[in-house]
Amino acid sequence: MNVSIEIKEKDNIFYVQLTGEIDAYTAPRVKEKLMEAAKGDSVKLNIDLSNVSYMDSTGLGVFVGVFKQLRANNGYMELTGMTERLQRLFDITGLADVMNINTEVEGRV
């Protein structure tokens, strides 16, 4: 399956809607788009994962990379709309303890 990436900017916050699967095949494209949005100082990303049906370790690596870039430049990332399955993946890896995760879908534009 493919992934669709929709990014909208409003009030200096980038709202990202991901749909589909994030795996070894689609992760490079997701990473490219998110890293592009995360460029600059104090960038804020709100990433909605409610329509992500599958994510593997490659996908997790994308979020770690974006998180590190944002953090280095005083940016902020919030993951929203995470399914129980994805939440468990972030919990098991310990990423839920470091990243801001909101299980509700908020801030859609």
N, C-alpha and C positions, 0 to 999 in steps of 0.2 A: 504494500500500500504506500501511497505517497503522503506527504504532509502539506498542509496549506498554512501559510503564515500571513496574518493580516496585522499591520501595525498602523496605529493612528496616534497622532500627538495632540494633546489638549492641555493647556495650562502647564506646559513644561514637563508633562508626564507622558511617557510612551506607553500606550495600551496595546498589548500584544495578544492576539487570539491564535492559538495553535490548534490545529485540527488534524487528526490522523495518528500515525505512528512515528515515534522518534527512535530510530535504530541506526545501525551502522550505515545504512543506505541513505537515510534522510538527514542524519545529524549534521553533516558538513554544511548543508544548506541552511538549517536552523541556526547553526553557530554563526555563519556568515551574516545573516540578517540581524541576529541579536547583538553581535559584536559591533556591527555598524550603528545600530541604535544606541549602544552603550558608550560610544565615543564621546569624549568631552568630560568636563568637570560637572560634578553634582547632578548627573543624569539619574532620572527616576524611571524604572521599568515596572509595570504592572503586567504580569504574564498570566493569562487565563489558560489553565490546563484542563478545563472541564470537558473538552472534546478530544482529548488525547486518549486513545484507546490502548496504547501500548508504549512502553519506554524500556529500553535496555540500558546497560552500563554506559554505552556510548552517549546516550541522551543525558544521563546524569553528568557525564564529563562536560557536556556543553554548558550546563547550568553552573557547574563549578568554575569553568573558565570565565563565563560572563560575570558571575558573582565576584571573582577575584579582580577583574578589570574594573568593575564598578567601585568596589571597595577601595582600590588603589587611588581612585579619582574622586573620592567623597560622594560616590553615587549610592543608589538604593535600589533593591530589587525585592518585589513581593510576588510570590506565587499564589494564585487564587484558583478556586474551583477544583481543587485536586480530589480525584476519586479516592476511595479507600485503598484501592490497589496501588495507586501512585504514592499515596501517603505512607503506606507500609514500606515501599521501596526507599523513600527518603528517611523514614524512621530507622530501618535496618542499617543503612549506611552511615547514620549519624548526621546526615545533612540537615535533618529537621531541627537539630539543636543549634545550627549555625545560621540557617537561612530563615527569612521571614515567610512563613506559610500561613495562609488563611484559607480554610476549607470552603468558605462561602465564595460565591461568584460576586465580585463587587467591581464597581468602576468601569463597567463596559461602556464603550462610547459608540 
